[in-house]
């Protein structure tokens, strides 16, 4: 039987190796060979024999040894250089499908920063592994897989839409006074809005994809709630100082000025001139004019 020491017996490779071995040899000889090639040996044998006498099963022993090695490696990760972590990622990533070892490649992934698209595609294709990914890594996956991003966003978006305190008064000519909460406080206290914002992080690409969802939904449904979301998502980025996003949004200064008018409950000549200058600077190409129209159609602005 071909030696397995030169390859990692992980996932399908491991299963295929065992099936092939069992089809060519007696089960007992396959087990003995696996133990010899992949088990603890050498100086470990006296300790194993002693543990046998104490009644510890080999399964327990190997599990405890694995946990100890795993914890020691996790403790060392922060002290590794970028090059060392990159090397470790290459060696550890094949084990991401092994539940007992998954935490190691996932931790390295989270610490690594920007990941190559080849790894992101593999992560996107394995839904079991995908569910365990740190949020920062999932955000990178969403940038190459819009459908996965949609699946994450829409359940939270539906919770926002189903919150009757958000938009029900927008259809009334005289909404209740409490609906006119100070804009920033309203955004901060809206847990559904904050959840959607949390999915975006500081990625302008994810923010742009999210806005495209809002545009498509507004065109399809004509519901003004999506105008609110267009404006609120921009301003929540402004509230939290996420300049990587709001500096790239051509509607930012206009929306900021309009938000101040809503906050002060008045529109003076200075604000009008400011908004006019922002409006005049908007390029005719692209989505910006349509986005400005959505922001102006926000019921919080109209009322």
N, C-alpha and C positions, 0 to 999 in steps of 0.2 A: 504494500500500500504506500502511495506517495506521501512523503513527510509533509506535515502541515506547518512546520516551524517557520517557513518562509512567507506565509500569508496570514492575515488576520481572519480568524474564524468568527466573523461577526455577521449577525442577521442571516441573509440568504446563503452567504458563503459558508457559514458554520453549519447550517441545516443541510446544505448540499454535501458538504464534506462527510458528515455523519451518515447520511443516507448511502453515499457511495461506499464508505468504509463498511457499513453493515451488510451491504450487498455482496462484498467480496470476502469477508472474514467472519469468524465466529464472534458473537457479541462480547464474550468474556475477553478475547484478545483485543478487541477494539477498545474496550473500557481500560484495560491495562495499558495499552499504548497511549491513550489520551491522558491517563494519569501520569505516565512517565514523561511525556512531552510537555504537558501543560500544568502539572501539579507542583506543589511544594516538594522540594527534594534537597539533597545535600545536608547541610547543617540543620535543616528543619526536621529531619526524620526523628531524632530523639525526642523533640518537643511534641511531635505528632503522636509518637508512641505513648508518651506520658498522658497526653490528652485523651487518647483512646482508653487508657486505664481508668481515667476519671469519668468516662461515660460521655464525653463530648463527641457529637457526631462530626464527621468531616464537613458536612454542609454548614454547621454552625461555625466551625473553625475558619473555613474559607470566607464565610460572610463577614466574620469579625476582622480577619486580616484585610479584606477588601475595604471595609469601612475605615480602618485605621490608615491605610495607604491613601485612600481617597481624601480623608480629612487633612492629612499632612500636606498633600498636594494643593488642596484648596487654600490652606494657610499660606503657602509659599507664592501663590499666584500674584498677589499685589507687589511682591518684590522683584518679579521677573521683568526684564526689559521687553520692549515692544518686539524685538527680533525673537527673543525666547518665547514669547506668547504666540507669535506667528508660527514658529516651528512646532510648538505644542498643539496649536489648533489643527495643523495639518495631520499630526499623529493621532489626536484625540477625536477629531470629527467623525471618523468612521464608526465610533462607538456611540454616537448620539442616539442610535436606535435601541441601545441596551438600557432599559430603565435604571438598573443599578449604577450605571456609569454616566448617565445622561447629564447629571449636574456638572460634570467637569467640562465637556465641550460647551455647554450652555453658559457657564460662568466665563469661560474664555471668550466666547462670542460677545457677551455683554461688555467685557472689558476692552475688546479689540477695536471698537469704533466702526468705521466704514468697512463693510464686508464685500468680498467679490460677488458678482452676480451669480457665478456658478454655485456658490454655497447657498445663496438666497433662494435660487430655484429649487435646490434639493430640500430646503426647509419648507418651502411652499407646497411641495408635492407630498410630504409626509404629514398628514393631518394630526397624527398622534404626537409627533414631536412638536409640531407647530403650536399645539395647545399649551405646551410647557415653556415656550420661548419667552424670555424677558420682553417687556413692552418695547424697549428701545430696538431690539432685534426685529420684533414684529413690524414695527414702523418701517424698517428697511425692506422687509418682505412685501409690505403693502405697496411700496413704491414701484415694484415690478409686477405686482398682481393686484390689479384694481378690484377684481371680483372678491378677493379675500377682504380687502378694505371695506367694500360695500357690505359684506356680511357682518363686519364688526360695527359699522356705523349705523346701519338701518334699525337694528333693535333699540339702540339708544335714542335714535331719532324718533322712533315711534312712541317711546316713553315721553319725549318732549311734546309730541303732537297730541298725545292722550291726556296731557295735563291741562284740564279745563281752565285753570287759573292763568295759563299763559296767554291764550288767545281768544277765549270766549267773549270777553268784553270788547274786543276789537270790532265786533259786528254791531255794537250798540252805538247810538248817536251820542249818548251821554254815559260813558263808562264810569264805574264807581271811582271815588277819589283815590282809594288805595292802589288802583291800577297805575296811577301816575307816580310810582315810587321813583326815587332818584335813580337814573339809569345805571350807574356803576353798581349801586347796591342791589338793584334788580338782577343784574347779570351775575353778581357774586353769589347771590342767594339761590339762583336757579341751578339746582344740582344736575339736571339733565343737560343743560347748556355746558356746564363745567365738564361733564363726562365726555361730551363730544369734543370739546376743546382739548381734553387730556389725550384723546386718541391722536390728535394732530401733532402734539409736541411742538417742536420748533421747525418742522419741515415745511418749507414753502410749497414743495411739490404735493404733499398730502393736503395742505390747505387749499391749493388750487383744485385738486380733484374733488374735495369736499364742496367747494363753491360750484363746481360743475354739476354735482348732485342737486344742489339747491336750485340752480337755474332750470335744469331739466324738469324737476318736480313742479316748479312754479309754472313753466310753460304747459305742463301736462294737466295740472289741477286748477290753476289760477287762484290758489289759496294764498292770501297775503302773509300767512305764517312763514312762508319761505323767504319773503322779503325781510321779515324780521330777523330770520336766521342769518341772512346775508349781512345785514348791518351789525347784528349782535356778535357774530363770530369775529368780524374785523375789530370791533371795539373791545371785545374781551381780550384780544391779543394786545391792543393798545393799553388796556388796564393793567395787564401783567408785564408790560415792557418787553414783549417778544418782538424786538425790532427786526429780527431776521425775516419776519413775516410782514408786519405792517409797513415797513419801509418799501417793500416790494409791491404792495397793493396800491395801485394808482388812485383808488377811491379813498385812501386813508384821510387826507387832509379835509376833504369835503365831508366825509362821515364824522370826523372829529368835531368839525365846526357845527354840523347839524346836531350832533349829540349834546353839545354845549347849549344850543338853543332849547332843546327838549329839557335839559336839566334846569335852565333858568326860566323856562316857561315863557319865553319871549324871543322875538326875532327883531333885532335892531338893524339900522342901516349898515353899520360896520360889518356885521355878520353876513348880511346880504351881499355886500361887495366882496367879502372874502370868498363866499361860496361861488359867486359869479366868476371870480378869477380862477378858482380851481376848476370850475366847469369848462371855462374857455380853453384851459390847458390840456383837456382830455383829448387823446387821439381818436380820430373817427374810426380807425380800424380796431378790431378786437372786441372784447366783451365789456369794456369799461363803461361805455354809454348805457348799455343795458343794465349793468350793475348799479349805476347811479340811479337809474329809473326805479330799480327794485328798492334801493335804500330810501328813496323819496316816497315809495308806496308802503313803507313800513307803517302799520297802524299806530305804533307809538309816536311816529312823527305826525301822522295825519290828525291825531287827536290831541 
